[in-house]
Amino acid sequence: MTNRHERIQHYLDHMCVQVKAREVHNDLRDELGNHIEEMMLDKEQEGYTEEEAIAYAIEQMGDPAVVGKSMHRLHRHRMHWGLLVGLIGLSITSLLLIWIFTINVADEKYQFLYRGHVIYTVIGVMIMLFFIYFDYRKLKKAAWWIYILLNALLWINPMISTNFYGMSRFLIAPLGFVIDLTTASVWILPLAIGAIVQEKLHSNCNMQSILTYIAMVALPVVLLFQMSDWVRMFLFGTMSIILFGWLTRKWLYTVLGAVVTGSIFVLLLFFADRYGPLERLSVVLNLQDDPYGGYSNNSIIKIIQSAGILLLVGIIWFVASMVKMLSRIRDNFGRMIIISITSMFALQIIYSLAMTTGKAPILSIVFPLIGYGNHLLFEYAMVGLLLGIYRRKDTISTINEKIQQKMDADLLTNS
């Protein structure tokens, strides 16, 4: 920013006082200051003195308090009320469905579901509120630490936790709190990996950067395979392919990666059948014969089908709202988060709808925000991130963003 006359600086100071979003102060000073200087130059060419030109330009700009309030309306934190209202509706629907389920089943072991679901929903909403007001850009700085921590937990957890149907998904935290570790990894690791490699893949997508991405994805895949969590391994692999395609725009490589990944998954399914995934596939058309819970499988299908078209329309609208958000976000990191989270929600929804037909295997994939389990905590957290990104969409400094992009490009060039 050029050195400016004291009266201009004084005007800009008074204007910025009215703008609560400090992130855009430099942008506004640069934009409005340049506009004032252009008017000054025009008047000086007409024969005005410098003081007269400044006085004229400031007069034309108007009261700094009024201008500042106008700028505040343009650059303030905003809430995506449509998405929030849709979320509230989906949460109420979820509570209603679980309540209907618990009062219509005779098996006492399912009676605790409603109370547990309410608890998870309340905690999830609290987490969501935290992420709405959390500055999501801080995640970029912590990406490496998040990646290392989650992979370390995936590696250590089978040694310290109890197996559940041959899997060590759950980490017992202090005070007896249980964390679904593999679900946490599927949601969080793509964000961490995307944050680490985003600039490199955008600006210099060569073989080295592609191999770096593959290596970072391969480690969690191997750990999930060792934990025998086939479902989340497949979800993570699919998400990684989608994210790679969006980051690089190299769709041919993306399709090839999808084919190779699918082939490997099928081979593993047939030749490493340690805990009976093939047996689960064989009961798709005869759910009553499922040794892992035919009654519960049929109950899940019936309870989801009972919501009918209303639930389907609501979920499609929910995802469509997140997709529409993309066009309004300028920050590339924010856009990457939206793509990752929306894709994961979409994958869950598509497969959940397939399961309701009774023609697809019943897997541990649930409708987002519906169903019992602490997956709700991560889903509410992800929605909170989406709302937080939207909330800051008009307060991201374009100047700071350009400076950061230049620094990232210089680092990549030097490396």
Buried (B, 14 or more C-beta within 10 A) or exposed (E): EEEBBEBBEEBBEBBBEBBEBEBBBBBBBBEBBEEBBEBBEEBBEEEBEEEBBBBBBBEEBEEBEEBBEBBBEEBBBBEBEEBBEBBEBBBEBBBEBBBBBBEEBEEEEBEEBBEBBEEBBEBBBEBBBEBBEBEBBEBBEEBEEBBEEBBEBBBEBBEEBEEEEEBBBBBEEEEEEEBBBBBBBBBBBBBBBBBBBBBBBBEEBEEEBBEBBEEBBEBBBBBBBEBBBBBBBBBBBBBBBBBBBBBBEBEEBBEEBBEEBBEEBEEBBEEEEEBEBEEBEEBBEEBEEBEEEBEBBBBBBBBBEBBEEEBBEBBEBBBEBBEEBEEBBEBBBBBBBBBBBBBBBBBBBEBBBBBBEBEBBBBBBBBBBBBBBBBBBBBBBBBBBBBBBBBBBBBBBBBBBEEBBEEBBEEBEEE
